[in-house]
Amino acid sequence: MQYTEGNTTRPCSRNVVRVSWLKMADSSSSSKPEVKPSAEQGAASGAGASDEGSSSKKEEAEGIQCEGAIGGAIGAGRKTRAAADSDEEDGDAGYEDEDDDDGAYDDEEDKEGFMKMLQNFLMTKLHIGGAEDAPKVLDEVTVDGIVKYIQSGQCKNIITMAGAGISTSAGIPDFRTPGSGLYSNLEKYNLPCPEAIFDIEYFKSNPKPFFVLAKELYPGAFNPTPSHWFIRLLHEKGLLLRHYTQNVDTLEHVAGLPAEKIVEAHGTFRTSHCLHCRKEYSQEWMKDEIFKDNIPTCLDCSGVVKPDIVFFRESLPPRFFMLTQVDFPKCDLLIILGTSLTVQPFASLIDNVPSTCPRLLVNREKAGSLDPMMALLQGMGGGGGLALDSARNTRDVALLGDCDDGCCKLAELLGWKEDLQGFLTSKK
């Protein structure tokens, strides 16, 4: 492969890449790439929702697929690959593959090297500041660096973001794991598709499948995990600004975390409302109806009563939008626990913290990172997901493995092992 820089041709393995630098620096002559989203499987035991009406049309226009634990939109930006058509005469950026049928950039080393070169060039020409220009908060971009930062006393407003991964050890299945995930085990409900069980329009026409499933997964039958207790411990240490969760299992409440510290982005089982007259019902009333195998109906108008969890095509709670605007600018450490960061708008919250705020991912696998080309297209001045594999990374750290194990390790490194063990023993 060769790439052309100005009038000079340089070797670059098997593929040929032709780039007109001046045209790429001039945004007025650059062509807009076609972005094709791809959904990745991940854990999300909670709920999310895409907006109704115009926002649904907007999502379709932007190529966003609606999918989530209980509603939500998978952002086209994450895990996405974009390519621009080549045009020699106009000088637009393009790619050709001479001898590899699998497409350009099959050689990962060539791809990484080319992207770094391209980023450096554009950042110089467009005067975009690099990561080295931003103040560095961490002494080292490692788990130990995160621990030292917490211990330094500079870290006082931690936000935690959680998905299904913090609850799986309690016996609650996630949604997308092949074979064991909830969506893989719904055949008995004869649904048009697995996600229909959490679709508001399907629920209005046939609520029975949801309430049968709700009986199996109803909150109260499970105990908090070490991950939940670690979040409670952050609160007890006076470090937790807010806990944002996609889950609807209420285990944070069971663990004793104050309600004002919790934002249930995808709703909750703690309250329910009639879909017709909006009369409110308690969790105890709803539980009694569900365990009697009844379809809960309103005592005033006989309408169907639905728990306040967010289904597909429903809006997220107003409290979510209100507090995200207040909390995230204050955040000085973001801890992301057990989520694949695919369900929007929850996933995009990771970009709402200040540009110097460290971000720690505790998950079985890396998540929240953009494809290098998408990161380039969205701008290199900030945002664009976690920079875990970037040479410019100054703040993002991954602690990969089981969420509970990761939380226990953090507690031990912080000198909180006995405190966490006390919670696990007492179960209070």
Secondary structure, 3 states (H helix, E strand, C coil): CEEEECCEEEECCCCEEEECHHHHHCHHHCCCCEEECCCCCCCCCECCCCCCCHHHHHHHHCCCEECCCCCCEECCCCCCEEECCCECCCCECEEECCCCCCCCCCCHHHHHHHHHHHHHHHHHHCCCCCHHHCCCCCCCCCHHHHHHHHHCCCCCCEEEEECHHHCHHHCCCCCCCCCCCHHHHCHHHCCCCHHHHHEHHHHHHCCHHHHHHHHHHCCCCCCCCHHHHHHHHHHHCCCEEEEEECECCCHHHHCCCCHHHEEECCEEEEEEEECCCCCEEEHHHHHHHHHCCCCCECCCCCCEEEEEECCECCCCCHHHHHHHHHHHHHCCEEEEECCCCCEECHHHHHHCCCCCCCEEEEECCCCCECCHHHHHHHCCCCCCECCCCCCCCCCEEEEECCHHHHHHHHHHHCCCHHHHHHHHHHCC
